């Protein structure tokens, strides 16, 4: 069955430090992969996506993610975070089986400390 | 172009009343999703419309919840006989097949 796991519910990190938010998925078919960010009292915004091609994907605000098919992972990274990166981050997959139904992870709350 | 629009942005109602939440997707998007997000929680999938296919209603929490999508465009989520546990932000998103979802800002529903 299709599922997405974000093991870290909260990640505190100091400003200018690097961060990695973990995402693992399970699926019996090929998938598209996405990371979304949600700032307080707002809807979700797309950070980056993997549809095909290079496994290292760069997104907005200096974020990047790497698709690892063997480990079924799509971890999100940023080399140096800012206070403004404090938000909720959601990983999502969409199966390439014609339905394209999305499954979201439970989210990781990133808190950047001064 | 215009993004996904949801209305109302806020809705306060009394327990037991019916409510209707509206979603205007991006023009041409074939897929439309409804999610529920309780305070500090992740996204709870509710229902998924894909083109002319029968909707995937597997996420609807009870028979008090229903949704329709007219003409492949606007969608309405209806909650009958609202309960306090229905209080949440209801998010709508639309997409093309396999493409990223575009989210509205949500409707914040408060049941008194």
Interface residues (C-beta under 8 A of the other chain):
Chain A: X32 X34 X36 X42 X43 X44 X45 X46 X49 X51 X90 X92 X94 X96 X99 X100 X101 X102 X103 X104 X105 X106 X107
Chain B: X4 X31 X33 X35 X41 X42 X43 X45 X48 X50 X56 X91 X93 X95 X97 X98 X100 X101 X102 X103 X104 X105 X106
